[in-house]
Amino acid sequence: MRLTQDIIRNLIKEALNAQEREDKINSITNMIPSSMATWIWNTYKDISGSREPQPCTCGSAAKLWRKATDEIRTFVRDNDR
């Protein structure tokens, strides 16, 4: 009985996380809000298995941030729907 409850809780938690990921990543258009930078980078690392340190949020790191957001968008598109 306990195992079934744990499985159900985990499924609900995953569904909520999936919706949260989708909502957050869809809210980003052309500029990453500084308040979301840590979430984006940590989510990217969780999805990709990367161990890269979080880059600065200046223009010189734009390529890294693009890579992170693209990885999250791809994950959401392929796994969360």
ROSE-4610 file (N, C-alpha, C; in Angstrom, 1 decimal, always signed):
// ROSE-4610
residu = [M/M/M/R/R/R/L/L/L/T/T/T/Q/Q/Q/D/D/D/I/I/I/I/I/I/R/R/R/N/N/N/L/L/L/I/I/I/K/K/K/E/E/E/A/A/A/L/L/L/N/N/N/A/A/A/Q/Q/Q/E/E/E/R/R/R/E/E/E/D/D/D/K/K/K/I/I/I/N/N/N/S/S/S/I/I/I/T/T/T/N/N/N/M/M/M/I/I/I/P/P/P/S/S/S/S/S/S/M/M/M/A/A/A/T/T/T/W/W/W/I/I/I/W/W/W/N/N/N/T/T/T/Y/Y/Y/K/K/K/D/D/D/I/I/I/S/S/S/G/G/G/S/S/S/R/R/R/E/E/E/P/P/P/Q/Q/Q/P/P/P/C/C/C/T/T/T/C/C/C/G/G/G/S/S/S/A/A/A/A/A/A/K/K/K/L/L/L/W/W/W/R/R/R/K/K/K/A/A/A/T/T/T/D/D/D/E/E/E/I/I/I/R/R/R/T/T/T/F/F/F/V/V/V/R/R/R/D/D/D/N/N/N/D/D/D/R/R/R]
num = [1/1/1/2/2/2/3/3/3/4/4/4/5/5/5/6/6/6/7/7/7/8/8/8/9/9/9/10/10/10/11/11/11/12/12/12/13/13/13/14/14/14/15/15/15/16/16/16/17/17/17/18/18/18/19/19/19/20/20/20/21/21/21/22/22/22/23/23/23/24/24/24/25/25/25/26/26/26/27/27/27/28/28/28/29/29/29/30/30/30/31/31/31/32/32/32/33/33/33/34/34/34/35/35/35/36/36/36/37/37/37/38/38/38/39/39/39/40/40/40/41/41/41/42/42/42/43/43/43/44/44/44/45/45/45/46/46/46/47/47/47/48/48/48/49/49/49/50/50/50/51/51/51/52/52/52/53/53/53/54/54/54/55/55/55/56/56/56/57/57/57/58/58/58/59/59/59/60/60/60/61/61/61/62/62/62/63/63/63/64/64/64/65/65/65/66/66/66/67/67/67/68/68/68/69/69/69/70/70/70/71/71/71/72/72/72/73/73/73/74/74/74/75/75/75/76/76/76/77/77/77/78/78/78/79/79/79/80/80/80/81/81/81]
x = [+0.8/+0.0/+0.9/+1.9/+2.7/+3.5/+3.9/+4.6/+3.7/+2.5/+1.5/+1.3/+1.2/+1.1/+2.3/+3.5/+4.7/+4.8/+4.4/+4.4/+3.4/+2.2/+1.2/+1.7/+2.3/+2.9/+4.0/+4.8/+5.9/+5.4/+4.3/+3.7/+3.1/+2.4/+1.8/+2.9/+4.0/+5.1/+5.7/+5.9/+6.5/+5.6/+4.3/+3.3/+3.4/+3.4/+3.5/+4.8/+5.9/+7.2/+7.2/+6.5/+6.5/+5.7/+4.6/+3.8/+4.6/+5.3/+6.1/+7.2/+7.9/+8.9/+8.4/+7.3/+6.7/+6.3/+5.6/+5.2/+6.4/+7.4/+8.6/+9.3/+9.6/+10.4/+9.6/+8.3/+7.5/+7.4/+7.7/+7.6/+8.9/+9.9/+11.2/+11.2/+11.4/+11.4/+12.8/+13.2/+14.5/+15.5/+15.0/+15.9/+15.6/+16.6/+16.4/+16.3/+15.2/+15.1/+16.1/+16.8/+17.8/+17.3/+16.0/+15.4/+15.2/+15.3/+15.1/+16.4/+17.5/+18.8/+19.2/+19.1/+19.5/+18.6/+17.3/+16.4/+16.7/+16.9/+17.3/+18.5/+19.6/+20.8/+20.8/+20.1/+20.0/+19.1/+18.1/+17.2/+18.0/+18.8/+19.6/+20.6/+21.2/+22.2/+21.5/+20.3/+19.6/+19.2/+18.8/+18.3/+19.5/+20.6/+21.7/+22.8/+22.8/+23.8/+25.1/+25.0/+26.2/+26.7/+28.0/+28.6/+29.1/+28.8/+29.3/+28.8/+29.7/+29.2/+28.3/+27.5/+26.6/+27.3/+27.1/+27.8/+27.1/+27.8/+27.3/+26.1/+25.3/+24.1/+24.4/+25.7/+26.0/+26.0/+26.0/+25.9/+27.0/+28.1/+29.2/+28.9/+27.9/+27.5/+26.2/+25.8/+24.5/+24.4/+25.5/+25.5/+25.3/+25.8/+25.6/+24.2/+23.6/+22.2/+21.3/+21.6/+20.8/+20.8/+22.0/+22.1/+21.3/+21.3/+20.5/+19.0/+18.5/+17.1/+16.6/+17.5/+17.1/+17.0/+17.9/+17.9/+16.6/+16.2/+15.0/+13.8/+13.7/+12.6/+12.5/+13.6/+13.6/+13.1/+13.5/+13.1/+11.6/+11.1/+9.7/+8.9/+9.3/+8.6/+8.6/+9.7/+9.8/+9.3/+9.3/+9.1/+7.9/+7.5/+6.5/+5.1/+4.9/+3.5/+2.9]
y = [-1.2/+0.0/+1.3/+1.3/+2.4/+2.7/+1.6/+1.8/+2.4/+2.0/+2.6/+4.1/+4.4/+5.9/+6.7/+6.1/+6.8/+6.9/+5.9/+6.0/+7.1/+7.1/+8.1/+9.5/+9.7/+11.0/+11.4/+10.5/+10.8/+11.2/+10.5/+10.8/+12.2/+12.5/+13.9/+14.9/+14.7/+15.6/+15.8/+14.7/+14.9/+15.7/+15.4/+16.2/+17.7/+18.0/+19.4/+20.0/+19.3/+19.8/+20.0/+19.1/+19.2/+20.5/+20.8/+22.0/+23.2/+23.2/+24.3/+24.6/+23.5/+23.7/+24.3/+23.8/+24.3/+25.8/+26.1/+27.5/+28.5/+28.1/+28.9/+29.1/+28.0/+28.1/+28.8/+28.7/+29.4/+30.9/+31.3/+32.7/+33.5/+32.7/+33.4/+33.6/+34.8/+35.1/+35.4/+36.7/+37.0/+37.5/+37.6/+38.0/+37.2/+36.7/+35.9/+36.8/+36.8/+37.6/+37.1/+38.0/+37.6/+36.8/+37.0/+36.2/+34.7/+34.4/+33.0/+32.3/+33.1/+32.5/+31.2/+31.2/+30.1/+28.9/+29.1/+28.0/+27.5/+28.3/+27.9/+27.0/+27.5/+26.8/+25.5/+25.4/+24.2/+23.2/+23.6/+22.7/+22.2/+23.0/+22.6/+21.5/+21.8/+20.8/+19.5/+19.5/+18.3/+17.5/+18.2/+17.5/+17.0/+17.8/+17.4/+16.6/+16.6/+16.0/+16.8/+18.0/+18.9/+19.3/+19.5/+20.0/+21.4/+22.1/+23.4/+24.4/+25.3/+26.3/+27.3/+27.9/+28.9/+30.1/+30.5/+31.6/+33.0/+34.0/+35.3/+35.6/+36.6/+36.9/+38.0/+38.3/+39.4/+38.8/+39.7/+39.4/+38.4/+38.4/+37.5/+36.0/+35.7/+34.4/+33.9/+34.8/+34.5/+33.1/+32.7/+31.4/+30.2/+30.4/+29.3/+29.3/+30.5/+30.6/+30.1/+30.4/+29.9/+28.3/+27.8/+26.3/+25.7/+26.4/+25.9/+26.0/+27.1/+27.2/+26.3/+26.1/+25.2/+23.8/+23.4/+22.1/+21.9/+22.8/+22.7/+22.7/+23.5/+23.5/+22.2/+21.6/+20.3/+19.2/+19.3/+18.3/+18.4/+19.7/+19.9/+19.4/+19.7/+19.2/+17.7/+17.1/+15.6/+14.8/+15.3/+14.5/+14.9/+16.1/+16.6/+16.7/+16.3/+16.4/+15.1]
z = [+0.0/+0.0/+0.0/+0.8/+0.9/-0.4/-1.0/-2.3/-3.4/-3.4/-4.3/-4.1/-2.8/-2.5/-2.9/-2.7/-3.1/-4.6/-5.4/-6.8/-7.3/-6.7/-7.1/-6.8/-5.6/-5.3/-6.3/-6.6/-7.6/-8.9/-9.4/-10.7/-10.6/-9.6/-9.4/-9.4/-8.6/-8.6/-9.9/-10.7/-12.0/-12.9/-12.8/-13.7/-13.3/-12.1/-11.7/-12.1/-12.0/-12.5/-14.0/-14.7/-16.1/-16.5/-15.9/-16.2/-15.8/-14.7/-14.2/-15.2/-15.7/-16.7/-18.0/-18.4/-19.7/-19.5/-18.4/-18.2/-18.1/-17.4/-17.3/-18.6/-19.2/-20.5/-21.6/-21.6/-22.6/-22.3/-21.1/-20.7/-21.2/-21.6/-22.0/-23.5/-23.9/-25.3/-25.8/-25.6/-26.1/-25.1/-23.8/-22.8/-21.5/-20.9/-19.7/-18.5/-17.7/-16.5/-15.5/-14.9/-13.9/-12.8/-12.5/-11.4/-11.8/-13.1/-13.6/-14.0/-13.9/-14.4/-13.7/-12.4/-11.6/-11.9/-12.0/-12.4/-13.7/-14.7/-16.0/-16.0/-15.4/-15.4/-14.7/-13.5/-12.8/-13.5/-14.2/-15.0/-16.1/-16.8/-17.9/-17.4/-16.3/-15.8/-15.4/-14.8/-14.5/-15.7/-16.8/-18.0/-18.8/-18.9/-19.7/-19.0/-17.7/-17.0/-16.9/-17.4/-17.5/-16.1/-16.0/-14.7/-14.8/-15.9/-16.2/-15.1/-14.7/-13.7/-14.5/-13.7/-14.3/-14.8/-16.0/-16.6/-16.1/-16.4/-16.1/-17.0/-16.7/-17.5/-18.5/-18.7/-19.7/-21.1/-22.1/-23.5/-24.0/-23.4/-23.8/-23.5/-22.7/-22.3/-23.0/-24.0/-24.6/-25.3/-25.9/-26.5/-25.5/-24.3/-23.3/-22.8/-22.7/-22.2/-23.3/-24.5/-25.7/-25.7/-25.4/-25.4/-24.3/-23.1/-22.0/-22.2/-22.7/-23.0/-24.1/-25.1/-26.2/-25.7/-24.8/-24.2/-23.4/-22.6/-21.8/-22.7/-23.8/-24.7/-25.4/-25.8/-26.5/-25.5/-24.3/-23.3/-23.0/-22.9/-22.6/-23.8/-25.0/-26.2/-26.3/-26.0/-26.2/-25.1/-23.9/-22.7/-21.8/-21.8/-20.9/-21.4/-22.6/-23.2/-23.3]
